[in-house]
Amino acid sequence: MVKEELKKHLFVLILCGGGGTRLWPRSRNKMPKQFSKLVSQESLFQMTVKRFESFVPWERMFVVTTTEAYGKLVQKQAPKIPKKNIIVEPLRRNTTLAHGLGALYIKKADPEAVILTESADHPIKNVKAYLKNYLVSAQTAASGDVLVTTGIVPEYPHTGFGYVNAGKRFKKIDGIPVFKIDSFTEKPDLKTAKKFLKSGHYYWHANLFVWKASSILNAIKRHHPGSYKTLERIEKAIGKPKEKEVIKQAYQEAPEIAIEYSVAEKAKNFYVVEARFDWEDVGNWKVVYEMIKKDKDGNAVLKFGKKGEFIGINAKNNLVQFDDQLIALIDVEDLVIVDAEGIVLVCKKDKAENVKKMVNYLKKTGRQEYL
């Protein structure tokens, strides 16, 4: 399929479920991190949608989310996405069914569809290079029954990401290399991650999947028949009166498994395109600090209200987020201060991962109103 013809069959699928407990208290059950303003005046989801608005028509943008409330947030934050393209899963069943369900609806719209999949919570700086990468991935995916992902050159031995082992170079498209994947390892231990980093042959896996709708459905059928059985039931009901009822019943009986385990670690037709853009996983407040513009004292200050004010006296290298309050800091450094809807979080920046402990404590003690 030539590039211009391919562009007519490009679809975007944004996965918009999940939580983000390490970004509490901005990220909460009613407003999880993808819908929250964390690094700018737009939510991460809005930033994601904005990247694609000139790349594909609105009718070829789909969203899979996990509750009716989140579906309404999608509509509110991205009103140009057609309502029929917002797919709400009745239950959380991890990413195999989320990818499969999105592929079913997109395939119904266009049997030749090539799907660009993105999570709703990854901010990107150099969007032009990012979209070029996606187009190279799409050209690879359109060449046959193959699955494609993007590989990020690892900076350190991270144990929270998947890793792909790049094997023989398949081809070069527009100056960007594409490799056959020798193996895929999801979230290795620290010893293994260090080994991968040292080898120089591994990339971080960034969940930027690209594939034909038919290819991912074939892969699920081949490698995880249990999930495919669920999708097969749903496919027969799409567009019929009992569609939602069938989906709900099918999900109640469906397996719960991530696409990395059901397909990626098993498939032999997987390729990786080397990323030529900056990519961030917004996993905690320290990462948020690194992404926001700093003042002369190294403070990253983000105000969301109209009346709020920040005053710092000998305050350096802090992250400060607030609405309409006065935030006054004196003689402190390297702190995270987040004032959000009646909750104030203060912690050391290098201990930002421990925010999850507070969330777990609130769950354990039944403080649901704060979650």
Secondary structure, 3 states (H helix, E strand, C coil): CCHHHHHCCEEEEEECCCCCHHHCCCCECCECHHHCCCCCCCCHHHHHHHHHCCCCCHHHEEEEECCHHHHHHHHHHCCCCCHHHEEECCCCCHHHHHHHHHHHHHHHHCCCCEEEEEECCCCECCHHHHHHHHHHHHHHHCCCCCEEEEEECCCCCCCCCEEEEEEEEEEEECCEEEEEEEEEEECCCHHHHHHHHHHCCEEEECCCCEEEHHHHHHHHHHHCHHHHHHHHHHHHHCCCCCHHHHHHHHHHCCCCCCHHHHHHCCCCCEEEEECCCCECCCCCHHHHHHHCCECCCCCEEEECCCCCEEEEECCECCEEEECCCEEEEECCECEEEEEECCEEEEEEHHHHHHHHHHHHHHHHCCCHHHC
